Structures are given as structure tokens and as C-alpha cells.
């Protein structure tokens, strides 16, 4: 099944979706597994990917606000529409909150913060070991696991729609 232009997302929305998916699916395991990967020093890459996700998330939200999403297929039940809306809303929130909290966590560290070693980024005025700093660090960790769970659910739902329901939900973003 191919989604017609009226049923599918536009090229910009699709490009932002897939580029961000690739960035997040790279950054997320680097962050969640950073202790195991410590000898490989993956944190500069993790941080740079996060900053890129933040910038693209802002662009994506601006694009989405100015370009309506295609309506879901009529066959989707109202409860499923609400669940999909909630998951998408949480994913958008995390696409902003995770890089911002990561920036805050990195600001408390001893290493400089830069975007791929090309652009130095300012550190936020936060102190490691304070209640606020500890809360931000914990929130960033919990947010990573929450994002992973939401992404697994998002992918599973898309595949369920494609292979089980055989509707055009996945093709709208393909």
C-alpha cells in the first residue's frame, strides 16, 4: 500500500522523522551503556548527538505547527488515537527534555561541552552533588529508559499496523 500525498506526511516531516530516529537510536544506547563503553569514550559523541537532536526537535516542532499531520485512517479506534497522541506527545517532550537535561548534566562535569569539537557550548550554572543537580541527573537517566520504552512501543505499533492490520499507518511516514 502506498500512501497518497494527502494521506502521508510531507518530505520535510519524513526527513526530520528518520534523521532524528537515527540520531536518537544512536545516542540512546551510548548514554544508557556509557559505563560499559567508558574505555571507548563515547560521551562526546553522545553529547553532540543530543545537541543535534535538540536543534532538530525545535525545527520539527516548528514544522509540525505550520504543517498539519495527515488524518489517521478512519479504521483506527478513538482509544488508539488517544494512545498514539499521548505517545507522540511524550516523545516530542523527551526530544526536548533529554538533550536539555543532558546539557545540564554535562554542565556539572569537568569536561568542556562542544558540538562535535567544532562549536564550544556554554555550561549552565549548575553544581554537581546538589539536590537540583542530582534530580536533573536522575531525571535524565529515567528519561532515557522511558524514551527507550516509548520507542519500542512506537516501532511495535507501526509494525503491528503494517503487518497485522495492513493499513497505511507505516507508509504515511515511509
C-alpha positions in Angstrom: 0.0 0.0 0.0 1.4 3.4 -0.9 0.1 6.5 1.0 -1.1 9.2 -1.3 0.3 12.7 -0.7 -3.0 13.6 1.0 -2.6 10.6 3.4 1.1 10.8 4.1 3.5 13.2 5.8 5.4 15.7 3.6 9.0 15.2 2.6 10.4 17.5 5.3 8.4 15.8 8.1 9.6 12.4 6.9 13.2 13.5 6.6 13.1 15.0 10.1 11.5 11.9 11.5 14.0 9.4 10.0 17.1 11.6 10.7 16.1 12.1 14.3 15.2 8.4 14.6 18.7 7.5 13.5 20.3 10.1 15.9 18.2 9.1 18.9 18.7 5.3 18.2 22.5 6.0 18.2 22.6 8.4 21.2 20.3 6.4 23.4 22.4 3.3 23.7 25.6 5.3 24.0 24.1 7.1 27.0 22.4 4.1 28.6 25.5 2.0 28.2 28.1 4.7 28.8 29.6 2.9 31.9 30.2 -0.3 29.9 31.5 1.8 27.0 33.7 4.0 29.2 37.0 2.8 27.7 35.8 3.9 24.2 35.0 7.5 25.5 31.6 7.7 23.8 30.3 10.6 25.8 31.5 13.4 23.5 29.6 11.7 20.6 26.5 11.1 22.8 26.5 14.8 23.8 26.9 16.0 20.3 24.1 13.8 19.0 21.9 15.1 21.8 22.6 18.7 20.9 21.8 17.9 17.3 18.5 16.2 18.4 17.6 19.3 20.4 18.1 21.6 17.4 16.2 19.3 15.0 13.4 18.8 17.6 12.9 22.6 17.6 12.8 22.6 13.8 10.5 19.6 13.8 8.0 21.2 16.2 8.0 24.4 14.2 7.4 22.5 11.0 4.7 20.4 12.7 2.9 23.6 14.0 2.9 25.1 10.5 2.1 21.9 8.6 -0.8 19.7 9.7 -0.3 16.0 10.1 -2.4 13.8 7.8 -5.5 12.4 9.5 -5.3 8.9 10.8 -7.1 6.2 9.0 -10.8 6.1 9.8 -10.4 2.5 10.9 -8.4 3.5 14.0 -10.5 3.4 17.2 -10.7 6.6 19.3 -8.8 4.9 22.2 -6.0 4.0 19.8 -5.9 7.6 18.5 -5.7 8.9 22.1 -2.9 6.4 22.9 -1.0 7.3 19.8 -1.4 11.0 20.5 -0.1 10.5 24.1 2.9 8.5 22.9 3.7 11.1 20.3 3.3 13.9 22.8 5.7 12.2 25.2 8.2 11.5 22.5 8.2 15.2 21.5 8.6 16.2 25.1 11.5 13.8 25.6 13.1 15.0 22.3 13.4 18.4 24.1 13.8 17.4 27.7 16.5 14.7 27.2 19.0 17.0 25.4 18.3 19.9 27.7 18.7 17.8 30.8 21.8 16.2 29.2 23.2 19.7 28.7 22.5 20.4 32.3 24.3 17.2 33.4 27.3 17.9 31.2 27.4 21.4 32.6 28.1 19.9 36.0 31.0 17.9 34.7 34.7 18.8 34.5 35.0 18.4 30.7 34.2 21.2 28.2 31.0 20.8 26.2 31.2 21.1 22.4 29.2 20.1 19.4 31.4 17.6 17.5 34.5 19.5 18.7 33.5 22.3 16.3 31.5 24.7 18.5 32.0 25.3 22.2 28.8 25.4 24.1 28.3 27.3 27.3 27.9 25.5 30.6 24.9 26.1 32.6 25.4 27.4 36.2 24.7 24.1 38.0 26.8 22.4 40.7 27.3 18.6 40.8 26.2 17.0 44.1 23.4 19.5 44.9 19.8 18.3 45.2 18.9 20.1 42.0 21.9 18.6 40.2 21.1 15.1 41.5 17.5 15.5 40.4 18.4 16.5 36.9 20.9 13.6 36.6 18.3 11.1 37.8 15.6 12.7 35.5 18.0 12.3 32.5 18.6 8.6 33.4 14.9 7.8 33.9 14.0 9.8 30.8 16.4 7.7 28.8 14.8 4.5 29.9 11.3 6.0 29.3 12.3 7.1 25.8 13.6 3.6 25.1 10.2 2.1 26.2 8.2 4.6 24.2 10.4 3.9 21.1 9.9 0.2 21.4 6.2 0.7 21.7 6.1 3.2 18.8 8.0 0.8 16.5 5.9 -2.2 17.6 2.7 -0.3 16.9 3.9 0.8 13.5 4.8 -2.8 12.6 1.5 -4.1 14.0 -0.4 -1.7 11.8 1.7 -2.7 8.8 1.8 -6.5 9.2 -1.3 -7.2 11.2 -3.8 -4.6 10.3 -2.4 -4.0 6.8 -3.4 -0.3 6.9 -1.3 2.6 5.7 -0.1 4.0 9.0 3.6 3.0 8.4 3.6 4.1 4.8 2.5 7.6 5.8 6.0 8.1 7.2 7.9 5.9 4.8 
